[in-house]
Amino acid sequence: MSETTKNIGLFALVACLFVLTGFMQSWNASLTILNMALISAIMALGVNLQWGFAGLFNVGVMGFVALGGLATVLIGAKPVEGAWSAGGFQILLALVLGAATVVAAILAYAKLTKGRMRNIGVVAILLVGFFIYRGVFDPGVAAVEAINPATNGNLGGLNWLAAARDSDVRSADLFVLLAWPVGGLLAAGAAWIIGKTALGLRSDYLAIATLGIAEIIIAIMKNEDWLARGVKNVSGLPRPVPYEVTLQDSASFVERANALGLDATTASTLWVKTLYAGLFAVVLILMLIMAQAALKSPWGRMMRAIRDNEVAAQAMGKDVTKRHLQIFILGSAICGIAGAMMTTLDGQLTPGTYQPLRFTFLIWLMVIVGGSGNNFGAVLGGFLIYFLWIQVEPMGAWLIDVLTSGLADGNPVKEHLKDGVAYMRLMTMGIVLLLVLRFSPRGLIPEK
């Protein structure tokens, strides 16, 4: 069997899993899994750029995903009435003052002569700047968070169009699509800051640093209510596709649904999820095309040379740190875009759901199982692992029901097995990883 035939067969097999889900469960369930699998595949592409191309061990994926979700609120949500006039501009001024303090401290450290006076000067700048920053920042935050705290208490976003047509909450809003590239820019900016400070570390220390910084990002999002309501969450975000109720009110849509033998409710949910799948597929295809072009370019060959032997690459005149920073920013930006897409799909931002198991372990598992260093392998891993992550638990419950059908209800063995269904997905992920590492250690679609 040729390599191309094998790869096509693998993708066809995964496609069959989604089709079988549609026939055996429901097409709504199949499309729901497909949409998140598309987003997961984009995240896997971002991690594959960092690890597969450059060997960078980034376990702070959830931090960049969360920044993408934050961008959806800051761009796609409508502004909270009165928030900016109450304290928004004061918060903005405080952030500028804080940044100016850091810049002033850096300049003082660079310009002053080494010694006690330089240390005293830098500490004095930081202390004075800190108290000025807090003096401006805290009253602004208190004013913003006092505005309708039960429903708002935050600045909201920049979607003035949504605010202008507040009475028509059922219309699609393409403005929210702007949040996707902005999410990538936010993640890229954070990656630049992290990269400038941590990319010189050894791989294990880099992993610790990225994980720690990701947790800091999540902690800020949970505690700064003025930014995105913290753990109170932001719901009702605009979305770029029609609302189901709007479709159900359309006589032409209802007529077409009835012609296909579907009721309006089912047809509307299927159509909305299909539109989302189309949008996500377009983004994934564009990302895959660009990743493949980068892989086959001189830049891609250089990155793999650096990955395989940094000393030899440095001897050939390559700036390893600069190239690592480049690809770290690119991979993080892709994760940020995926995070913005996911928040748009959910229609809400819930910082409490950004757990390492979901956004770090699973994405790494996708890359390893699919094939590190191979873009198509990362995409395949994204589809396969996310499908298993969702479907293993109900499949496990069905299997246990079949195996214990001969036992009476209340039987301790039967009850114990049913209680263990929730752990089936964790066990399955471990088994899949072990099997792939044993029989195909370079992944299902290995790097050439």
KOLPA-69539 format. One record per residue (C-alpha): x, y, z; residue in three letters. Coordinates in steps of 0.001 Angstrom, whole numbers, padded with zeros to 6 digits, always signed. Example, Ala and Ser with C-alpha at 12.3 -4.5 7.8 and 13.67 -1.06 7.14 Angstrom:
+012300-004500+007800ALA;+013670-001060+007140SER;
***
This chain:
+000000+000000+000000MET;+001400+003389-000972SER;+001798+006153+001575GLU;-000822+008345-000139THR;-003363+005520-000211THR;-002772+004790+003471LYS;-003234+008451+004449ASN;-006423+008771+002412ILE;-007676+005584+004035GLY;-007022+006967+007514LEU;-008953+010157+006791PHE;-011757+008139+005203ALA;-011929+005939+008298LEU;-012266+008977+010561VAL;-014924+010419+008231ALA;-016842+007147+008523CYS;-016894+007576+012300LEU;-018726+010883+011940PHE;-021111+009435+009348VAL;-021886+006454+011598LEU;-022575+008833+014468THR;-025054+010649+012246GLY;-026903+007448+011361PHE;-026746+005715+014749MET;-027221+008719+017060GLN;-028189+011935+015276SER;-026769+014308+012702TRP;-026978+017065+015288ASN;-024590+015109+017499ALA;-022283+014355+014584SER;-022091+018018+013515LEU;-021534+019161+017103THR;-018534+016843+017415ILE;-017312+017819+013943LEU;-017296+021543+014748ASN;-015168+021080+017849MET;-012954+018598+015997ALA;-012276+021252+013338LEU;-011264+023748+016030ILE;-009132+021102+017759SER;-007373+020336+014483ALA;-006459+024031+014151ILE;-005036+024009+017696MET;-003071+020863+016846ALA;-001623+022634+013793LEU;-000406+025459+016035GLY;+001273+023078+018493VAL;+002720+021072+015602ASN;+004405+024225+014284LEU;+006103+024730+017627GLN;+006987+021127+018440TRP;+007058+019377+015075GLY;+008934+022140+013237PHE;+011117+023572+016002ALA;+011069+021203+018979GLY;+009630+023818+021368LEU;+007898+022172+024322PHE;+004963+024520+024989ASN;+002479+023289+027593VAL;+000780+026655+028001GLY;-001669+026061+025175VAL;-004717+026901+027274MET;-003388+030394+027997GLY;-003285+031300+024307PHE;-006674+029652+023713VAL;-008117+031727+026567ALA;-006725+034946+025081LEU;-008508+034101+021850GLY;-011737+033647+023795GLY;-011161+036976+025540LEU;-010790+038670+022146ALA;-014277+037468+021210THR;-015681+039372+024190VAL;-013556+042489+023689LEU;-014395+042703+019984ILE;-017674+040871+019409GLY;-019695+041858+022489ALA;-021623+045097+022594LYS;-020260+047831+024902PRO;-021839+048141+028337VAL;-023769+051384+028494GLU;-022018+053950+030679GLY;-019012+051748+031484ALA;-016432+053720+029526TRP;-017586+057076+030873SER;-017728+055715+034429ALA;-014213+054311+034575GLY;-013151+052767+031279GLY;-010882+055593+030187PHE;-009431+055717+033698GLN;-008546+052004+033470ILE;-006999+052585+030046LEU;-004913+055469+031413LEU;-003777+053306+034336ALA;-002637+050543+031984LEU;-000660+053084+029952VAL;+000923+054425+033155LEU;+001823+050886+034234GLY;+003474+050170+030891ALA;+005317+053504+031055ALA;+006621+052589+034522THR;+008070+049325+033251VAL;+009667+051066+030256VAL;+011129+053788+032491ALA;+012613+051172+034834ALA;+014198+049324+031895ILE;+015672+052540+030477LEU;+017015+053563+033882ALA;+018629+050153+034313TYR;+020268+050469+030898ALA;+021433+054085+031216LYS;+022614+054331+034818LEU;+026043+053146+035849THR;+026148+049783+037556LYS;+026090+050102+041319GLY;+023938+050975+044309ARG;+022499+054140+042769MET;+021196+052250+039760ARG;+019474+049689+041976ASN;+017935+052404+044157ILE;+016798+054361+041101GLY;+015105+051367+039466VAL;+013345+050371+042706VAL;+012206+053969+043261ALA;+010727+054188+039744ILE;+008890+050895+040190LEU;+007501+051860+043613LEU;+006345+055334+042595VAL;+004907+054019+039351GLY;+003093+051224+041175PHE;+001347+053572+043596PHE;+000386+055960+040794ILE;-000921+053032+038757TYR;-003014+051659+041614ARG;-004278+055144+042476GLY;-005699+055541+038972VAL;-006633+051906+038293PHE;-008565+050930+041424ASP;-011213+053728+041339PRO;-011813+053055+037626GLY;-012309+049333+038237VAL;-014685+049986+041141ALA;-016770+052330+038991ALA;-017041+049875+036094VAL;-017819+046847+038247GLU;-020594+048782+040013ALA;-022623+049057+036778ILE;-025369+046418+036838ASN;-023088+043800+038474PRO;-025743+041084+038196ALA;-025715+041257+034395THR;-022709+043375+033444ASN;-020050+044909+035676GLY;-017557+044975+032811ASN;-016574+047219+029916LEU;-018097+044991+027241GLY;-016765+044967+023694GLY;-016361+047203+020685LEU;-019313+045909+018683ASN;-021213+049185+018427TRP;-023259+047698+015576LEU;-024723+045141+017986ALA;-025564+047917+020448ALA;-027248+049964+017704ALA;-029592+047113+016758ARG;-030165+045840+020293ASP;-033840+045292+019566SER;-033003+042713+016880ASP;-031093+040154+018944VAL;-031891+037318+016541ARG;-029838+038564+013585SER;-026457+037213+012522ALA;-023449+039442+013146ASP;-020443+039092+010846LEU;-018553+041712+012878PHE;-017726+039009+015410VAL;-015515+037331+012777LEU;-013064+040198+013329LEU;-012445+038743+016792ALA;-010772+035686+015271TRP;-007683+037472+013859PRO;-007656+039756+016911VAL;-007527+036650+019105GLY;-004502+035557+017104GLY;-002878+038967+017623LEU;-003500+038879+021391LEU;-001997+035393+021633ALA;+000933+036464+019434ALA;+001621+039472+021685GLY;+001613+037277+024788ALA;+003856+034770+022995ALA;+006328+037539+022153TRP;+006564+038548+025820ILE;+006894+034927+026941ILE;+009376+034113+024190GLY;+011638+037056+024966LYS;+011950+035866+028558THR;+011664+032068+028382ALA;+012880+030764+025014LEU;+016471+030743+026197GLY;+015539+028115+028787LEU;+016107+024387+028408ARG;+013083+022451+027125SER;+011882+021236+030541ASP;+012190+024709+032073TYR;+010425+026191+029047LEU;+007526+023805+029683ALA;+007312+024910+033321ILE;+007470+028580+032332ALA;+004759+028333+029672THR;+002468+026357+031974LEU;+002947+028899+034758GLY;+002291+031868+032492ILE;-000826+030188+031091ALA;-002132+029785+034637GLU;-001411+033481+035283ILE;-003462+034433+032205ILE;-006373+032289+033400ILE;-006116+033731+036916ALA;-006298+037285+035553ILE;-009352+036442+033462MET;-011054+034861+036488LYS;-010362+037741+038880ASN;-010572+040919+036780GLU;-014343+041302+036522ASP;-014101+044599+034649TRP;-012431+042792+031764LEU;-014821+039900+031051ALA;-016917+039412+034228ARG;-014470+036869+035659GLY;-016069+033646+036848VAL;-019527+035164+036358LYS;-018981+034511+032634ASN;-020101+036429+029575VAL;-023034+034932+027692SER;-025168+035895+024729GLY;-022237+036772+022481LEU;-023134+037600+018869PRO;-022545+034923+016274ARG;-021852+035030+012534PRO;-024626+032618+011509VAL;-028429+032967+011715PRO;-030262+032042+014890TYR;-032447+028956+014805GLU;-035554+030900+015782VAL;-034997+033278+012868THR;-034898+030367+010444LEU;-037983+028830+011988GLN;-039865+032098+011397ASP;-038902+032057+007713SER;-041689+030598+005584ALA;-039303+029713+002743SER;-036950+027862+005107PHE;-039809+025918+006691VAL;-041076+024983+003239GLU;-037654+023675+002147ARG;-037290+021743+005413ALA;-040675+020102+004974ASN;-039760+019177+001410ALA;-036784+017259+002814LEU;-038968+015522+005364GLY;-037603+017515+008333LEU;-039386+019630+010887ASP;-038316+023273+011119ALA;-036637+022883+014517THR;-034387+020012+013474THR;-033624+021577+010098ALA;-032667+024919+011669SER;-030193+023374+014128THR;-028651+021245+011386LEU;-028288+024231+009079TRP;-026715+026446+011749VAL;-024182+023771+012681LYS;-023432+023143+009004THR;-022718+026854+008496LEU;-020368+026825+011478TYR;-018641+023741+010069ALA;-018212+025524+006740GLY;-016613+028568+008373LEU;-014287+026457+010514PHE;-013352+024252+007554ALA;-012356+027314+005510VAL;-010071+028508+008319VAL;-008571+025030+008748LEU;-007894+024658+005021ILE;-006227+028088+004853LEU;-004092+027262+007905MET;-003144+023888+006438LEU;-002165+025401+003080ILE;+000030+028015+004781MET;+001571+025450+007136ALA;+002406+023182+004205GLN;+003918+026090+002263ALA;+006031+026972+005310ALA;+007108+023356+005765LEU;+008351+023042+002189LYS;+010011+026470+002074SER;+013683+027195+002865PRO;+012436+028654+006154TRP;+010759+025342+007041GLY;+013875+023349+006197ARG;+015922+025740+008319MET;+013545+025302+011267MET;+013825+021529+011087ARG;+017604+021804+010857ALA;+017584+023914+014028ILE;+015293+021377+015683ARG;+017565+018457+014840ASP;+020880+020103+015733ASN;+020986+023617+017181GLU;+024778+023653+017433VAL;+025227+022826+013754ALA;+022635+025441+012768ALA;+024406+028087+014842GLN;+027693+027128+013208ALA;+026051+027833+009837MET;+025178+031348+011019GLY;+021528+030853+011947LYS;+020057+032923+014783ASP;+018408+030093+016706VAL;+016755+032238+019385THR;+015228+034585+016811LYS;+013845+031691+014752ARG;+012451+030013+017852HIS;+010693+033260+018739LEU;+009208+033473+015245GLN;+007668+030037+015271ILE;+006584+030291+018903PHE;+004601+033417+018016ILE;+003104+031815+014900LEU;+001981+028654+016689GLY;+000523+030625+019596SER;-001363+032921+017214ALA;-003007+029889+015596ILE;-004077+028635+019027CYS;-005489+032106+019775GLY;-007539+032068+016565ILE;-008889+028634+017480ALA;-009782+029898+020959GLY;-011749+032798+019478ALA;-013574+030410+017147MET;-014490+028140+020050MET;-015929+031005+022115THR;-017906+032164+019085THR;-019310+028646+018695LEU;-020234+028417+022393ASP;-021712+031930+022461GLY;-020161+032505+025875GLN;-016830+032933+027648LEU;-016371+030693+030702THR;-012822+031048+032101PRO;-013423+028212+034557GLY;-013520+025691+031703THR;-009973+026420+030545TYR;-008428+023335+032110GLN;-005002+021896+031207PRO;-006537+018462+030543LEU;-008781+019837+027819ARG;-006497+022358+026121PHE;-003012+021011+026717THR;-002976+017245+027197PHE;-005586+016577+024501LEU;-003927+018843+021943ILE;-000527+017267+022582TRP;-002119+013841+022280LEU;-003549+014846+018901MET;-000115+015890+017645VAL;+001651+012778+018950ILE;-000962+010322+017682VAL;-001404+012049+014333GLY;+002287+012454+013615GLY;+004588+015146+015011SER;+006122+017245+012245GLY;+003426+016330+009729ASN;+000638+018888+009256ASN;-001810+016340+007858PHE;-001003+014067+010785GLY;-001830+016844+013258ALA;-005181+017420+011522VAL;-005950+013690+011518LEU;-005067+013467+015203GLY;-007331+016426+015946GLY;-010339+014741+014368PHE;-009673+011260+015761LEU;-008793+012148+019349ILE;-011614+014640+019813TYR;-014121+012140+018409PHE;-012907+009497+020847LEU;-012855+011990+023722TRP;-016564+012686+023240ILE;-017833+009283+022148GLN;-015909+006858+024355VAL;-018054+007494+027431GLU;-021463+006731+025818PRO;-019883+003815+023928MET;-018488+002527+027211GLY;-021884+002811+028890ALA;-023482+000845+026044TRP;-020778-001826+026212LEU;-021161-002255+029973ILE;-024946-002503+029610ASP;-024483-005292+027073VAL;-021900-007165+029151LEU;-023936-006930+032372THR;-027380-007515+030833SER;-027537-010917+032508GLY;-026961-009479+035988LEU;-029777-008241+038162ALA;-030203-004546+038888ASP;-028373-003651+042081GLY;-025713-006293+041566ASN;-022499-004834+043083PRO;-020380-005821+040072VAL;-022849-004210+037677LYS;-023085-001035+039748GLU;-019315-000807+040097HIS;-018806-001084+036335LEU;-021464+001552+035684LYS;-019812+003907+038162ASP;-016558+003528+036244GLY;-018006+004654+032897VAL;-016914+008243+033532ALA;-013281+007118+033531TYR;-013517+005304+030207MET;-012369+008318+028219ARG;-009230+008783+030335LEU;-008370+005103+030089MET;-009016+005111+026344THR;-006753+008110+025764MET;-003972+006316+027624GLY;-004492+003093+025686ILE;-004516+004932+022337VAL;-001301+006744+023234LEU;+000423+003529+024323LEU;-000647+001637+021209LEU;+000532+004392+018872VAL;+003860+004761+020669LEU;+004350+000995+020546ARG;+003385+000239+016947PHE;+003798+003623+015220SER;+006049+005758+017416PRO;+006246+008540+014828ARG;+002457+008798+014609GLY;-000203+007574+012224LEU;+001106+009862+009461ILE;+004830+010243+010193PRO;+006966+013160+009164GLU;+008780+012509+005897LYS;
***
